[in-house]
Amino acid sequence: AGVNSWEEAGVEDAVEEVRSKRRGQQLGRGGRQRGTTSIAAAVPNFCSLLTPLVRLSRGRPRCYSPCAEHMMARILLIALSVSAVGMTAGFTSAPSMAVSHLRCLSASSLSPYPRPSLRKSAAQQGSSFAGASSAAQLPSGLASNRKAFSQVSPHMVLGVLGALTAPVVVFAAMGTLDGFGKVVANFPKILNYQMRYATRVLQQGSGAGVSNDPLDVFRSKLDASDEYRYNALRLFVKYDTNGDGSIDESELKICLATEPLFQTGLPQDFSSKIVSVMSKGKGIGPEEFLSVVRGQRSTPDEAQRLLSDAREEQVFSAYEACRELTSEYAKTFFLATLAMEAPKAKATWAIYAWCRRVDEIVDGPDVDPDPAVQRAALEEWNSRLERMYKGEADNTGLDNFDIAFRNMMQQFPGSDIEPYREMVRGMVMDIDQDVYQTWDDLYLYCYRVASTVGLMTLPVMGTAPGVTMEQAKDPAVALGIGLQITNILRDVGEDARDRGRIYLPQEDLQKFGVTPESILERAKNGGVPDENYKALMKFQIARARDYYRQAEAGIALLSPGAQLPVAVAAELYKKILDKIESNGYDNFNTRAYLSREQKMMAVPPLWFKTVTGGWDKVRRDS
C-alpha cells in the first residue's frame, strides 16, 4: 500500500512511511538488515520502467493516457515474466516433459464421476477435498491419472504458457514495425531516463536518504510524474502563458503554486529557492529549462523537437477535454459526432464546449443572479473570443477548452466570427428578456442560440462538390430553429419550475387559451395538461417538424462525410417530439428522452439512406 501511494503522495512522505515500516520490522524481528529492498516494492516500480516501451512502440503515443500506458506496462511485465519462466522450464526439461506426456496419454481415462459440489461441506466431499494429499482415496483410474499429471503438470503448464505468451511479448514490445524502430532509436534515451528513475526507486526502497536540495526534489517530482517524466517541456508549455517561448519569474511562481505535483512533500522554502535557481531574474527558455531539469546540457535540436511534441500534446489534451464535456452533457449530439471524420469531430467538440460554457454564464448552476455581473462576464467572454479568433499565441486568461477552440479556428480558416458574436447576443437576451410576445421574437432568440451553431459547424462539415457555403446556410439555420423549438418543448416544465421562465410566444398562448399562470402552477404542483394545452403543443410540434423538413432538404448539400452526422442529429431530436406525443403532451412531469438502444436503432436506416443517395431524392421532392 505504501508503494502504490508513492505517485499520489509526496516523495518524502512515502519514504518516511517506508522507513517507519522498516523500523517496526526491525523492532519486531530483532533488527533485520536496513538495506534490504522488498520485491513487492520493486514490481510496481519495474512496471514504470516498462512504460516507455509501451509508449514508444505505438504509432501515436499521445492517444494513450498515462494510466493506460502504466496498465500496458503491467501486462507486458506479466507476459515477460511468465514467458521467461515458462520458456526456461520448457527448454530445460523437454525430455522429461515428453516422457511424462506419453505416460499421461497411456494412462487410463479420467473418472466419469461428477465433480463434487462446492456447496457440500468438506466432510461430505471426502478428506481429499478437506486437504488430505493421498491419492488412495480417489478411484483408481483417477488416482493413476492424478499421478501422471502431477509429474507432467508443472513443466507442461509453464512451457505452454511460455509458448503462448511469447507472441504477446513480441506484439506488446513492437506494436508495429515503425514502433519497433522507434524503440530501437530511442533505447539509449529510455535507459537514461529509467536509470535515473530506478536509482531513485532503489534509494527509497532501501531507506537511503533523499536530498533536500530544491533542484533535486524538483527533478524527482518530474521523474515520478507520468505526465512529465518523458518530456519535461510539457510543464514548460503549460505555464508559458504569454506564449513568448520562455518562462519568467511570475509564470514560474504560478507553476509552483498551482501545479498539483508541487503541493506535497516539499522542503522548506522550496518555491523561493527554485525561482532563484531557475529564473535568475530573467526568463528561461526551453533549452535551458531542459538542461536544468536533466542536470546535463541539452542540444537545441532536441529541445525544439520536445517543445514541438509538448505543444502537440497540449492541443491533443485540450480536444480530449472537449470530447469529455460533449459526451457528458450532450449525449445525443455526441452520438452524431461519432459518425464524423476525426478532425471534424474534434472541431465540433471544441465548438460545443465553447457554446456550453458561454451558456453557463447566464444559465449555470452557480451563476451570479446579478444581471450586471452576468453582462460583465459576457463582455470578458467576447474579448477572449476576439483574441482567439486572431490566433494570438498569448494564453493569458485562457483555459484548456480555449486552446482547443483557438486551434479549431486555425485548422478551419473559413470559420466566421459573426455566428459566435450572435450567440453572445443571444445570452444577453436571456438576461434582459423573460417573455417573448411573438413568434418573430422567439425566432430571433432561437437563431442566436441554436442556428448559429449550424453556421459555426458549416465550415467544419464542408459542402458537396459544386455547392457554396451560402447555398447551405438556410438549411443549417432551419435545423437550428427546429432543434431549439424541440429543446423548449421538452423543457417547459423544468424552465417554469426552476427558473420561472416561459419561452413559448405569448400570442400562441392567447390563441389556444393557455395562461402563463396555469403553466407555472402545473409545473410546480404536478398538474396534468388540459385540451387547450395539448392543442398548443400539437401546434408547436408541427412548427418544429416543418423546420426539420427544410433542414433535411439541405442535407444533400453537405459533404458526403457530414451528411450522416447531421441526419442523425435531426432524426434523434425529431424522435423527442414523438416522445412528447406518446407522453400525452405532459412535459410538466415527464421528461421526453430516448434510451441508448433507441438512439442506436435509429442510425442504421439513416446510414443506408446516406450511402444510397437518399438525401438527393429528399431534396428533389421538397
Phi, psi and omega in degrees: 000323178294321181294316183292341180270358184299322182283343180265318180271176178287160181298313183295323179299316181292319179297319179295325178295316179297318179297320179298318179295320181292323176298320178296321179293322180295319181291323185277339186237021174077033172081063175293151186297135188289329188277003183289134179256131183285137175295323178300328178284330185285325187299304181297329179283329175295330175300322178295328178291333180276346185304317180297331176298316179295316183297313187277348180272359180260155181292320179230092186298338183290345181284354184246130179285158178303323180296317180294322179296318180294322177295319176299323179295321177297316179298318179297320179298315180298315181296318178298315182296310182296319181296316181297311180295316183294315181292323177298312179296323181293315182287327184280344184230031181300316180299315181294328178296317181297315180298313181297324180294321177295320178298319181297319182290329182278346181291161179292163186291163180294154182295137178282359183296142179294152179291140180301143179289138180289346180282342179282156178285166179297324181294321181292329185271353179106156185293336179295323178288331181281352176133353179291145184257359184286136178272356184291336183280351179270163173301153188299317180298317181290325180294317180295319178294323179298321178295318180296316181291330178293335178278324188265335192303308185301311183290319183295315181299314181295320179296315179297316179298320178297317180294321182288325184274345179301314176297326178299317179298316182298312182292322180294323181281326185267312184071290175222167177298322177296320178296322178296321177298322178293321178298314181297315183294327184260006186299318177300322180291323178299314179299321180296313179297312190283334177296318178294318180292318181294323178299317179294321179296317180294325176296320179293317182294330181273356181081013180292159183292150177249134183295141175262007176297129184304320181292322177295318178295318178302314180294319181294325177296317179293322178298327182278352184267128175293334183282322188248355188300319187263350177206093182293343180286351170297320176294320179300311182295322183298324185250007169277071192291329180274358174068024181269006178081016177209160177248118179269184186296318181295320179292322178294321178295319177297319178301310183291333182275334187245335182293122182304333183297332186249034182253347181223158174064041183247146175288169182294143179058032182299309186298312183296323180289321178296317179299316181292325182285318190269322185275318180053036176078004179215175180286153178244128182276175184296321181294316179292321179299316181294322180295320179294317182293319183279335185081012177210155187292138178255146179278152179300320181296317180294317179298320180293321179294314179294326177295318178296317177297320181295321179292321176296319179296322178298316179293318179300314179297325179295317177294324178297322177296321177295320179299315181296320179296317181294316182293333182278320189253349181220069188298318180294314179297319180296320178300321179295324181291339180293342177274359182272163168294151188305312181298323180288323177296316179299316179298321180293323176297319179296321178294316179298318180299320178296313182295319180298317185285327176290327176294325180295339181297325182248349187225018182276167181293332183248026184291142176286126183290347182288118180301326180296321178294320179295317178297319179297320179295322178291325177295318177296322178297321179295320179294322175298320179301315181297319179296315182293324180295327178285346178078025180296141181283348183291120180264007181300125180082358180261153177245188184300319180295322179295324179297318177294318181297315179297319178295322178298318178299323180286325181287332180236081187294346178284357181296137180257139181281341187298318177301326179291320176297321180296323179295321177298321176297326176295324176293325176296323176299324178295331179281316190269340190233119178261335187231140177245115187287315185238170177294325178300322177296314181291326179301316180299318178297314180298321179298315186290325185261348184229311180296329177300330178296319176298321178289329176293318186275347183300315176297332178286315181296315184084163182246164178291159179304132179085000181252132179270162176300322182297322179292330184271355185291316185299314176298326178295319177296317180298320179297318179298320178297314179298318180296319183288323175300317179300316178300317181296315181293322179295325189254021181304309182295317182295315180295320181289320184286316187269331186236354182067025183253144172230110183276342182299138181301136181298325179295328177288321177300314180295323181298324183255010175070035179247129180263150175301325181297323180293324178293314180298319182293316180291324179294322184275329186250004175078032178286163180256153181289141175265184185294323179297317181293322178298319178297322176298317180295320179299321180294316181291322178296319178297322178297316180297318181295329177296319177291326176296323178296319177297321181292317182294332177292342180258001180298324180295343180281346182276163177297152183306322181287346181261348186292315182295313179302318179293320179296321179296315180300314181295317183293318182293322178288327174298324180291337173295323175298320176299322180294320177300319178295315182292338176275010179072027181062021179269085175262017172275318188245341186237123179273130180275123179206165179253143175285165178301319181296318179296322177296316182293324181291339181281343187284313185304314179299323179292322177297314180298319180296325181288313185287340180263007178075026182294334182286336173295321178294320178300320180293319180295324183279347185282000000 
